[in-house]
Amino acid sequence: MELIIIIMLIAIPATLIWVLIKLFNKLDKKHAGNRPLGITEINKGVQYCTRCGQKLAADAEFCPVCGTKKLCNPEKP
């Protein structure tokens, strides 16, 4: 009889701790925060003119300052 009581005194708190750990792990999960960049997000990146260093828009074909054509234009999907 004492053995059953000892087992229950150990099993109930251990089960409670296990359930609490599972609950906190489920609450701590981040929802789609750090996903890798797709090709659309990469094409929207900042680019610079190779001649004068002016910051260019992602869809610019020529530099607005010196008129240099961009060396490579990524194809847009």
ZIHUUR-V344769 format. One record per run of one state. SS is the DSSP state (h for helix, s for strand, l for the rest). FROM is the first residue (numbers start at 0). TO is the last residue. If there is no record, write none. Layout:
ss->[SS/SS]
from->[FROM/FROM]
to->[TO/TO]
This chain:
ss->[l/h/l/h/l/s/l/s/l/s/l/s/l]
from->[0/1/28/38/43/46/48/54/56/61/62/68/69]
to->[0/27/37/42/45/47/53/55/60/61/67/68/76]
